[in-house]
Amino acid sequence: MRRWWTDLTDLVLPAECGGCGKARAVLCTRCRTALSGAPPCRVRPDPEPPGLPAVHAAAPYADEVRATLLAHKERGVLALTGPLGVALAGAVRAGLRGTRRGAGGTGSGEAGAVRRRGPVLLVPVPSARRSVRTRGHDPARRIALAAAGELRRTGTSARVLAVLRQRYAVADQSGLDARQRLDNLTGALTVTPGAVGLLRGGGALVLVDDLMTTGASLAEAARAVRAATAATVESLAGPDTYGRARSAVYPAEAGEGREERKTVPLMAGRYGGDGVIREAICAAVVAASPDSFEINRN
């Protein structure tokens, strides 16, 4: 009877902490602190892929945090979804604060504060279909749902829109460098038909993922969202307004050549104000490579 009870509890509670292996803890106090004990930070990979929005991360991808994410993603320790969702919700809040302040930065694609009514929209970066089949779940989507629940619990209206899909199979990212990952993913994502109205109908739009390494996945997700919403907003604002707005956001003398070529999202009129289209996308992740936190050091 005692053995049966032990086996049953192992199905409900993990036998060890997902971060350090401590017995009988979903996530021990030390590992929980490593995951979400510090304020989320703005992070930026180097090199930074074109089109990457501002990204905030809850913790560096190292030690206990790395072990926790791998336990959730690869070993299917789904009891870790809650703590990971709390960490992601903190990164989302940090990103929203930055957007409201209009915090800018080279290469971020930001261009002033954006205020949109409606719930915060969390758009998870999708996993490859074969990975979902192998793992039995989509980690980013699962964590996004937990983060939305945490945001609602703490007073922020939020919902998850899993509207991104892979257009074709891509190569395994492991072993690829930053340039190869960017080439591998460029053009791979698209917004599902009929979802553009959902993207435009809510509040701030936050791309979410469990991990950022080179930023290629988030940059491609942002490109797909921008491409899907561009035609709709241009039809509302008019082609002449769109052209003037893009010039106002990215003047020719900006000095960032790749910034001049960006197609930014498409907030004009009463959202952008003064006929200027403003960036309406930010991103949040549970963890990012430690090197990407370097921008926060003096």
Phi, psi and chi 1 to 4 in degrees:
 res  aa     phi    psi   chi1   chi2   chi3   chi4
   1 MET       -  -42.7 -176.0   69.2  176.7      -
   2 ARG   -63.9  -40.6 -177.1  177.1  -59.3  171.2
   3 ARG   -64.1  -42.0  174.6   65.1  179.9  -87.4
   4 TRP   -61.0  -42.5  174.2   84.4      -      -
   5 TRP   -64.8  -39.4  178.5 -108.2      -      -
   6 THR   -63.4  -44.3  -60.2      -      -      -
   7 ASP   -62.7  -38.1  -68.9  -17.6      -      -
   8 LEU   -66.6  -44.2  179.5   61.6      -      -
   9 THR   -66.6  -29.1   54.3      -      -      -
  10 ASP   -64.7  -26.9  -76.9  -15.1      -      -
  11 LEU   -74.4  -27.6  -66.4  175.2      -      -
  12 VAL   -93.8  -44.9  179.0      -      -      -
  13 LEU  -116.9  137.5  -65.1  174.6      -      -
  14 PRO   -64.3  150.1   22.9  -31.7      -      -
  15 ALA   -74.4  -14.9      -      -      -      -
  16 GLU  -150.6  159.2   58.7 -174.7   27.2      -
  17 CYS   -62.0  135.6  168.2      -      -      -
  18 GLY   -66.2  -19.2      -      -      -      -
  19 GLY   -95.1  -46.2      -      -      -      -
  20 CYS  -121.8   -9.0   67.0      -      -      -
  21 GLY    90.1    5.3      -      -      -      -
  22 LYS   -59.9  137.7 -177.8  178.5  179.4 -179.7
  23 ALA   -67.3  143.7      -      -      -      -
  24 ARG    54.7   52.2  -69.3  -65.4  173.3 -155.5
  25 ALA  -149.0  128.4      -      -      -      -
  26 VAL   -59.4  -49.6  173.9      -      -      -
  27 LEU  -154.2  116.8 -159.9   63.2      -      -
  28 CYS   -69.1  167.8   71.5      -      -      -
  29 THR   -58.8  -42.3  -58.5      -      -      -
  30 ARG   -64.0  -44.0 -172.9 -175.8   71.7  173.6
  31 CYS   -71.7  -35.0  -66.8      -      -      -
  32 ARG   -63.7  -37.9 -159.7  176.0  -69.5  -95.2
  33 THR   -67.4  -40.4  -60.5      -      -      -
  34 ALA   -62.2  -33.4      -      -      -      -
  35 LEU   -78.2  -45.4 -179.2   64.1      -      -
  36 SER  -141.5   23.9   54.7      -      -      -
  37 GLY   -83.1  -20.1      -      -      -      -
  38 ALA  -107.7  155.2      -      -      -      -
  39 PRO   -61.4  138.5  -21.5   32.7      -      -
  40 PRO   -59.2  150.7  -23.2   34.7      -      -
  41 CYS  -121.8  152.4  -68.3      -      -      -
  42 ARG   -70.0  134.8  171.7   78.2 -177.9  -84.7
  43 VAL  -129.2  153.3  -69.8      -      -      -
  44 ARG  -151.6  119.7 -176.0 -177.7  -64.1  144.1
  45 PRO   -71.9  160.1   27.7  -33.9      -      -
  46 ASP  -134.5  112.3 -175.9   18.0      -      -
  47 PRO   -75.9  152.1   28.8  -36.5      -      -
  48 GLU   -93.2  125.6 -179.7 -177.6   -1.5      -
  49 PRO   -68.3  144.5   25.0  -33.3      -      -
  50 PRO   -58.6  139.3  -21.4   32.2      -      -
  51 GLY    86.1    1.7      -      -      -      -
  52 LEU   -70.2  123.8 -177.3   70.2      -      -
  53 PRO   -75.1  175.5   27.8  -33.1      -      -
  54 ALA   -62.5  131.4      -      -      -      -
  55 VAL  -120.8  134.3 -175.7      -      -      -
  56 HIS  -118.0  141.5  -76.2   76.7      -      -
  57 ALA  -126.3  147.3      -      -      -      -
  58 ALA   -78.3  -33.3      -      -      -      -
  59 ALA  -159.1  157.1      -      -      -      -
  60 PRO   -69.9  146.2  -17.4   30.9      -      -
  61 TYR   -82.6   86.6 -175.0   61.9      -      -
  62 ALA  -159.2  155.8      -      -      -      -
  63 ASP    51.2 -122.7  -56.5  -34.1      -      -
  64 GLU   -63.0  -35.9  -65.8   92.0  -13.6      -
  65 VAL   -66.4  -43.9  172.8      -      -      -
  66 ARG   -60.0  -46.0 -179.2  178.3 -176.9  -85.7
  67 ALA   -62.1  -38.3      -      -      -      -
  68 THR   -65.4  -46.2  -59.5      -      -      -
  69 LEU   -64.5  -40.3  -80.0  171.0      -      -
  70 LEU   -67.6  -37.4  -71.7  176.1      -      -
  71 ALA   -63.0  -40.8      -      -      -      -
  72 HIS   -70.1  -46.6  177.0  -96.4      -      -
  73 LYS   -75.7  -50.6  176.8 -176.7  -72.3 -173.1
  74 GLU   -95.6  -30.1  -54.9  -62.3  -12.1      -
  75 ARG  -102.3   -3.1  -57.8 -153.7  -38.5  -96.8
  76 GLY    68.1   32.8      -      -      -      -
  77 VAL   -81.6   84.6 -176.2      -      -      -
  78 LEU   -72.8  -15.2  -57.9 -175.0      -      -
  79 ALA   -63.9  -17.8      -      -      -      -
  80 LEU   -80.3   -7.5  -66.7  169.9      -      -
  81 THR   -58.2  -41.3  -55.6      -      -      -
  82 GLY   -60.1  -57.3      -      -      -      -
  83 PRO   -58.8  -37.6  -23.4   32.1      -      -
  84 LEU   -67.4  -36.9  -68.9  170.4      -      -
  85 GLY   -64.6  -38.3      -      -      -      -
  86 VAL   -62.2  -43.8  169.8      -      -      -
  87 ALA   -63.4  -44.0      -      -      -      -
  88 LEU   -65.2  -39.1 -179.5   59.8      -      -
  89 ALA   -59.5  -38.5      -      -      -      -
  90 GLY   -63.1  -40.6      -      -      -      -
  91 ALA   -66.7  -36.9      -      -      -      -
  92 VAL   -62.4  -45.7  169.4      -      -      -
  93 ARG   -58.7  -42.4  -68.1 -170.6 -161.9   97.4
  94 ALA   -62.5  -41.3      -      -      -      -
  95 GLY   -64.3  -39.4      -      -      -      -
  96 LEU   -66.5  -39.1  -65.4  174.7      -      -
  97 ARG   -62.1  -41.9  -74.4 -166.8  -63.9  -90.9
  98 GLY   -63.4  -39.5      -      -      -      -
  99 THR   -66.1  -41.5  -59.2      -      -      -
 100 ARG   -67.4  -32.2  -72.3  168.1 -172.6  148.2
 101 ARG   -77.1  -12.6  -72.6 -165.2  -58.8  -93.7
 102 GLY    71.3   29.7      -      -      -      -
 103 ALA   -62.8  127.0      -      -      -      -
 104 GLY  -113.4  171.1      -      -      -      -
 105 GLY  -173.4  148.3      -      -      -      -
 106 THR   -62.3  132.8   59.2      -      -      -
 107 GLY    83.9   -4.2      -      -      -      -
 108 SER   -87.0  -21.5   69.5      -      -      -
 109 GLY    80.1    5.8      -      -      -      -
 110 GLU   -84.0  148.1  -65.7  168.2  -75.8      -
 111 ALA  -153.1   54.4      -      -      -      -
 112 GLY   108.0  165.3      -      -      -      -
 113 ALA   -70.9  142.8      -      -      -      -
 114 VAL  -122.4  129.5  177.1      -      -      -
 115 ARG  -121.9  117.0  -64.2 -173.2 -179.4  -84.7
 116 ARG  -127.3  141.6  -60.4  175.5   65.7 -171.9
 117 ARG   -85.4  153.4  -63.9 -178.8  179.6 -179.5
 118 GLY   110.2  174.4      -      -      -      -
 119 PRO   -67.9  152.0   25.9  -35.0      -      -
 120 VAL   -64.1  133.3  174.9      -      -      -
 121 LEU  -103.3  115.4  -56.2  178.4      -      -
 122 LEU   -97.0  118.2  -54.7 -174.4      -      -
 123 VAL  -111.9  103.2  179.0      -      -      -
 124 PRO   -73.6  144.2   24.0  -30.3      -      -
 125 VAL   -73.2  124.4  176.1      -      -      -
 126 PRO   -75.8  146.7   29.2  -34.7      -      -
 127 SER   -81.3  157.4  -61.0      -      -      -
 128 ALA   -62.4  145.7      -      -      -      -
 129 ARG   -57.6  -41.5  -67.0 -173.8 -175.6   94.5
 130 ARG   -66.0  -32.8   62.5  177.7  177.8  -87.0
 131 SER   -68.2  -40.2  -63.9      -      -      -
 132 VAL   -62.7  -42.1  174.1      -      -      -
 133 ARG   -63.5  -42.4  -72.0 -165.7  -61.3  -92.1
 134 THR   -67.5  -44.2  -59.9      -      -      -
 135 ARG   -80.7  -25.8  -65.9  167.1  178.9  154.2
 136 GLY    85.9    4.0      -      -      -      -
 137 HIS  -164.4  164.9   71.4  124.1      -      -
 138 ASP  -104.8  102.3 -173.7  -29.0      -      -
 139 PRO   -57.5  -46.4  -22.1   33.2      -      -
 140 ALA   -63.9  -41.7      -      -      -      -
 141 ARG   -65.8  -41.9 -177.7  173.9 -177.8  175.7
 142 ARG   -62.6  -43.7 -173.6  177.2  -68.3  -87.1
 143 ILE   -67.8  -37.2  -63.6  171.8      -      -
 144 ALA   -60.8  -41.2      -      -      -      -
 145 LEU   -63.1  -40.5  -70.8  167.6      -      -
 146 ALA   -66.2  -39.0      -      -      -      -
 147 ALA   -65.2  -41.2      -      -      -      -
 148 ALA   -61.7  -40.7      -      -      -      -
 149 GLY   -62.8  -40.3      -      -      -      -
 150 GLU   -66.4  -41.2  172.7   66.6   13.1      -
 151 LEU   -62.1  -43.8  -71.0  167.7      -      -
 152 ARG   -64.1  -39.9  -69.4 -168.0  -64.2  -92.0
 153 ARG   -61.6  -31.6 -172.1 -173.9   67.4   79.9
 154 THR  -100.2   15.8   53.6      -      -      -
 155 GLY    99.3    6.2      -      -      -      -
 156 THR  -110.3  117.9  -60.8      -      -      -
 157 SER   -65.3  129.4  178.7      -      -      -
 158 ALA  -152.1  150.7      -      -      -      -
 159 ARG  -146.7  157.0   62.2  178.5  -61.9 -162.0
 160 VAL  -100.3  130.5  174.4      -      -      -
 161 LEU  -117.1  100.1  -68.8 -177.7      -      -
 162 ALA   -87.6   73.7      -      -      -      -
 163 VAL  -107.3    0.1  -62.3      -      -      -
 164 LEU   -93.7  139.7  -70.6  173.2      -      -
 165 ARG  -135.4  152.5  -63.9  -72.1 -176.2  -87.8
 166 GLN   -80.4  130.0  -73.7 -165.4  -16.8      -
 167 ARG   -76.1  -28.4  -62.3  174.0   57.6 -157.1
 168 TYR  -156.3  162.9   50.9   81.4      -      -
 169 ALA   -69.6  139.7      -      -      -      -
 170 VAL  -114.2  163.1  -62.9      -      -      -
 171 ALA   -70.7  156.5      -      -      -      -
 172 ASP   -60.3  130.0 -173.3  -10.1      -      -
 173 GLN   -74.8  -24.4  -65.2  -82.5   81.9      -
 174 SER   -61.9  134.1   59.7      -      -      -
 175 GLY    90.6   -8.2      -      -      -      -
 176 LEU   -92.7  142.5  -58.7 -177.0      -      -
 177 ASP   -82.9 -178.6   61.5   24.1      -      -
 178 ALA   -59.7  -45.4      -      -      -      -
 179 ARG   -65.4  -42.6  170.0   52.7   60.2 -176.3
 180 GLN   -65.6  -37.5  -69.1  168.8  -28.4      -
 181 ARG   -65.3  -41.0  -70.1 -170.4  177.6 -152.4
 182 LEU   -63.5  -45.8 -173.3   61.2      -      -
 183 ASP   -63.1  -37.8  -67.8  -18.6      -      -
 184 ASN   -65.0  -34.1 -175.8   42.5      -      -
 185 LEU  -100.9  -18.4  -70.5  174.0      -      -
 186 THR   -58.2  122.5  -62.1      -      -      -
 187 GLY    82.2    3.7      -      -      -      -
 188 ALA   -80.2  -22.3      -      -      -      -
 189 LEU  -107.1  152.6  -63.3 -179.2      -      -
 190 THR  -147.6  158.3 -173.4      -      -      -
 191 VAL   -87.6  135.8  172.4      -      -      -
 192 THR   -61.1  145.2   55.0      -      -      -
 193 PRO   -56.6  136.9  -23.7   33.9      -      -
 194 GLY    84.9   -1.1      -      -      -      -
 195 ALA   -92.2   -9.4      -      -      -      -
 196 VAL   -60.7  -40.3  174.8      -      -      -
 197 GLY   -61.2  -35.2      -      -      -      -
 198 LEU   -67.0  -40.2  -64.1  174.6      -      -
 199 LEU   -64.9  -37.1  -67.2  172.9      -      -
 200 ARG   -83.0  -17.0  -68.7 -174.2   54.7 -110.9
 201 GLY   -89.8   -2.9      -      -      -      -
 202 GLY  -110.6 -157.2      -      -      -      -
 203 GLY   -91.4 -144.8      -      -      -      -
 204 ALA   -59.2  144.2      -      -      -      -
 205 LEU  -106.5  122.5 -165.4  156.4      -      -
 206 VAL  -122.6  117.3 -173.6      -      -      -
 207 LEU   -75.3  134.8  -59.9  169.6      -      -
 208 VAL  -131.2  149.1  -65.6      -      -      -
 209 ASP  -154.2  166.6 -153.9  -11.2      -      -
 210 ASP   -79.5  -31.7   56.3  -11.1      -      -
 211 LEU  -146.4  140.7  172.1   65.8      -      -
 212 MET  -119.2  126.4 -177.6 -172.4   75.6      -
 213 THR  -109.5  -75.1   49.1      -      -      -
 214 THR   -92.6  -14.3   65.8      -      -      -
 215 GLY    87.2   -0.6      -      -      -      -
 216 ALA   -64.0  -39.8      -      -      -      -
 217 SER   -65.8  -43.5  -64.4      -      -      -
 218 LEU   -68.2  -37.7  -73.1  170.5      -      -
 219 ALA   -64.0  -40.4      -      -      -      -
 220 GLU   -69.2  -38.2  170.4   57.2   16.7      -
 221 ALA   -62.6  -42.3      -      -      -      -
 222 ALA   -63.9  -41.3      -      -      -      -
 223 ARG   -60.2  -43.0 -177.6 -149.3   59.6   77.8
 224 ALA   -64.0  -41.8      -      -      -      -
 225 VAL   -66.5  -43.7  169.1      -      -      -
 226 ARG   -62.7  -43.0  -70.1  165.7  179.2  150.6
 227 ALA   -62.8  -39.0      -      -      -      -
 228 ALA   -70.4  -34.0      -      -      -      -
 229 THR   -92.9  -14.5   54.8      -      -      -
 230 ALA   -59.5  -51.1      -      -      -      -
 231 ALA   -63.6  -37.9      -      -      -      -
 232 THR   -64.5  -46.9  -56.6      -      -      -
 233 VAL   -71.3  -36.5  176.3      -      -      -
 234 GLU   -63.0  -35.7 -176.3  170.1  -12.7      -
 235 SER   -67.9  -28.9   66.9      -      -      -
 236 LEU   -79.1  -40.3  -67.4  174.3      -      -
 237 ALA   -87.9  -22.7      -      -      -      -
 238 GLY    93.7  143.9      -      -      -      -
 239 PRO   -62.3  -35.3   20.8  -32.2      -      -
 240 ASP   -67.4  -41.6  -67.3  -22.2      -      -
 241 THR   -61.4  -41.5  -59.5      -      -      -
 242 TYR   -61.6  -44.2  175.9   67.6      -      -
 243 GLY   -62.9  -43.5      -      -      -      -
 244 ARG   -65.0  -39.7  -71.2 -163.2  -57.1  -89.0
 245 ALA   -64.3  -43.1      -      -      -      -
 246 ARG   -64.4  -38.8 -177.8  165.7   55.2 -178.4
 247 SER   -64.9  -37.2  -62.6      -      -      -
 248 ALA   -67.5  -35.2      -      -      -      -
 249 VAL   -77.3  -42.6  174.4      -      -      -
 250 TYR  -122.8   80.3  -62.0  116.8      -      -
 251 PRO   -63.5  154.9   22.9  -32.3      -      -
 252 ALA   -61.2  -29.6      -      -      -      -
 253 GLU   -89.0   17.7   56.7  -89.8   22.2      -
 254 ALA   -65.0  -28.4      -      -      -      -
 255 GLY    86.8   -6.6      -      -      -      -
 256 GLU  -105.2   92.4  -72.5  -76.6  -30.3      -
 257 GLY   -55.3  -42.8      -      -      -      -
 258 ARG   -71.2  -25.7   62.3 -163.7  177.4  110.0
 259 GLU   -66.2  -36.4  -70.4  -62.2  -39.4      -
 260 GLU   -65.1  -23.4  -63.3  163.8   18.3      -
 261 ARG   -92.2   -2.9  -65.0 -168.7  -64.1  -88.0
 262 LYS   -72.5  148.3  -80.4 -174.8 -174.7  175.9
 263 THR  -103.8  107.2  -58.5      -      -      -
 264 VAL   -88.9  163.8  -62.2      -      -      -
 265 PRO   -71.6  120.5    6.3  -13.2      -      -
 266 LEU   101.5   53.3  -44.9 -173.6      -      -
 267 MET  -116.5  107.4  -60.3  -56.4  -63.3      -
 268 ALA  -125.2  179.3      -      -      -      -
 269 GLY    62.9 -129.2      -      -      -      -
 270 ARG   -67.0  -20.7   65.9 -173.7  179.6   92.4
 271 TYR   -80.7  -50.9  -69.6  126.4      -      -
 272 GLY   -83.2  -40.8      -      -      -      -
 273 GLY    81.7  145.4      -      -      -      -
 274 ASP    58.3   25.9  -58.4  -37.1      -      -
 275 GLY    68.2   18.0      -      -      -      -
 276 VAL  -106.1  127.7  174.9      -      -      -
 277 ILE   -82.2  132.8  -66.8  174.5      -      -
 278 ARG  -121.1  151.6  -57.5 -177.1 -174.9  -83.1
 279 GLU   -63.5  130.5  172.7   67.1  -84.6      -
 280 ALA  -121.6   18.5      -      -      -      -
 281 ILE  -124.9  135.6  -61.1  174.5      -      -
 282 CYS  -132.5  178.9   62.7      -      -      -
 283 ALA  -140.7  153.1      -      -      -      -
 284 ALA  -143.0  141.6      -      -      -      -
 285 VAL  -136.9  158.7  -65.1      -      -      -
 286 VAL   -68.3  -46.2  173.9      -      -      -
 287 ALA  -142.3  156.3      -      -      -      -
 288 ALA  -140.9  159.1      -      -      -      -
 289 SER   -57.3  141.3   59.5      -      -      -
 290 PRO   -54.2  -34.9  -28.2   36.6      -      -
 291 ASP   -61.3  -30.3  -69.6  -14.1      -      -
 292 SER   -72.2  -10.8   65.5      -      -      -
 293 PHE   -84.2   -3.6  -76.7   77.9      -      -
 294 GLU   -59.7  -26.8  -67.3  -69.9  -25.0      -
 295 ILE   -65.9  -13.9   66.3  169.5      -      -
 296 ASN   -91.9    1.1  -58.7  -67.5      -      -
 297 ARG  -100.9  142.7  -61.4  178.0 -178.0  175.0
 298 ASN   -82.3      -  -64.4  -35.8      -      -
